Every structure is written in structure tokens, then in C-alpha cells.
Amino acid sequence: MTRAQAREDAEPREEREPVGPLKFQSERWRRIRAHQGQDSYLAELTKFLKGD
């Protein structure tokens, strides 16, 4: 799903509840972690840093 598709499927801005800064930040970090988990370079780097 692309961002454009997500916007089309999402509710109009007027109907969405405003998101607080903490919820916004936690969602942002969740997305970052999800993408980092799929990156083989970062996965190897993480293993190295953890000593595995």
C-alpha cells in the first residue's frame, strides 16, 4: 500500500480525531522499527552491536 492509497482509504481529515504528540511519536517509532527489521544491513549491524 502506498501513502496515496492510504490517504484515499482513510477517513477525511474533518472526521479523524486529532493525534497527540506522544501517540504520533510512538506511531512514528513503530513504523521506523518495522522498516529497520526488514533491512538486512541493519539487521546484521544490530546483531553485531548486541554481540551475537
Long-range contacts (C-beta under 8 A, 24 or more apart in sequence): none
